[in-house]
Amino acid sequence: MSFYEQLYKEKSNTKTIYPDKESVTQFVDQLIGFLFSPQQNKIESLAEYQYAYEGLESQLTNLVYEITKDEFLSQQITSHFFEQLPAVHQLLLKDADTILQHDPAADSIEEVTLTYPGFYAISVYRFAHVLWKKSVKGLPRLLTEYAHSKTGIDIHPGAIIGESFFIDHGTGIVIGETAVIGDHVKLYQGVTLGAIHSDAGRKKIHRHPSIGNNVIIYSGATLLGNIHIGENSIIGGNVWITYSVPGGSLVYHKSEVIARKDFDFDSAVHEILFRQ
């Protein structure tokens, strides 16, 4: 049997749980455009807008059907998604406004919704989370992994994230499946909300951090395990935290300045190379 014949046989016997990736990316980009793109020097008629909306409904129904192979269930899930869409849209407007209020480089809501990778990643996560809660297999991960590939921001669709969420720059952010993030939380680039243990047997337990309201986590911070960061805390850059932090805390590394003439480079290098 040739290699391609073997692949064909294997794929023929595999139950498909993932829809076409290109169709998924087209759907989410069209959805974001429908919600946030300004009219380009023209006003579309209400009928055209309705037609675009119904087209999005049809696209999602088809994507879900590829997974469920159940037409009625696919229509139910699509109806639920679009029933939730107004609330999701309001959450995203709060996210965009928070970015505008706290990033001096942002000039307008339109700039945030059109150009900010953090807002894009949050948008796709919020769409995917609705489908995740309906136990749609495959599609939520395809959505968030597409956003990950475009922005460098990796948010699992199972994470729970409150309102007015702020991501600045964003590249390298990782938010795990069981992470819980409160309201008015700010994350900077390179932040990891991860798990300590990676074995599959721990999948069903809470294994990622919970972040309270009004917390700021600066770039490069790594928070691991089932820990809680109390509200109104500030987590400084490049810290490594595997323990809970009470509310109102400031966690940071203390930098030390030593004059070059007083620093023994040879001893420092020797200690690094030969320390047991």
C-alpha positions, 0 to 999 in steps of 0.5 A: 500500500502506498503512503497516500493510500495509507493516509486516505484510509486513515482519514476515511476512518477518522471522525471529523471534529474540526471544520475547515480552517479557512472557513473558520478564519473567514467567519471570525474576520467577517464577524469582527468586521461586521461589528467594528469596521467603519463604513468606508465612505458609504452608508450601507442600507439596512437590507444589506446589513441584514443580508450580511448578518444572515450570512454570518448565521449561515456560515456558523451553522455550516461550521457547527454542522461539520462537527455535529452532523446534526442540523437541528443541533447546529441551528440551536447552537447558532441561535444561542451564539447570536442571541449572546452576541449583543452582550458580547458586543457590549463587553468588547466595547468596554474592553476597547474603551478600557484600552483607550483610557489607559493607553496614551498611544490610542487616539480613538475607539476605532483605532483600538478595534481596527489595529490593536492585537490585544483587542483582536485576541480578546474579541476572538476569545469572547466569541470562542468562549460562548461556543466553549460553554455550549460544548462545541468541540474543535471550533473554539480552539480553532478560533483562538489558535487563529488569533494566537497565530495572528497576534502572539496572544494565546488565550484558551477559550475555556478561561473565564475573563471579566469585563474591561479587560486590558492587554497592552502590546500582548505578544507572548501572553498565555492564559490557560484553560482554567484561569479566572480573570476578574474585572478591570485587569491589565496584562502586559506582554509576556505574561503567563497564567499557566499550570505547574503540572502538565500531565493529562490526568489533572485536566479536570481540576482547577490548575491555573491562577485566579486573578482578582479585580483591578489587578495589574500584571507587568511584562514577563511575569509568570504565575503558575498553579491554582493560586489567587492574586487578590484584588488591587494588587500589582505584579511587577515584571519578570517575577515568578509566582507559585503562591497566592498573594493577598489583596492590595499587594505589590510583588516585584524583584528588587534591582541592585546597582553595583559600580563596575569597578566593584564587581568581580566578573571572573568570580561571577562567571565562575559561580554561574559555571560551577555552582552545584 
